[in-house]
């Protein structure tokens, strides 16, 4: 991806927003994780560990709120895929929700929308049943 000043999801915005992953338990075996900032390769290994831990703690579903995620590199996407694979093996699900347009486009380009169900909001992801 070429640097493009001012466009969210591009290299120009990386240094401006530190990455954060917060989680909270919901009801019915659901955990909601909120990603914010820029998920660069410097934090990707930690993201992978955190996502795998959250999948193990969720009884049924891990919902990943991407509404405040500005940028994600391929290694960060790899952490989400690792979480998806573990969840599937354990009979659980990882749902993504509210990605910014540039992130949604990246999910579509990488065809990760074939693995993950992507919702417009956390509420929509919570309400959805398989």
Secondary structure, 3 states (H helix, E strand, C coil): CCCCCCCCCCHHHHHHCCCEEEEEECCCCEEEEEEEEEECHHHHHHHHHHHHHHHHHCCCEEEEEEEEEEEECHHHHHHHHHHHHHHHHCCCEEEEECCCHHHHHHHHHCCHHHCCEEECCHHHHHHCCC
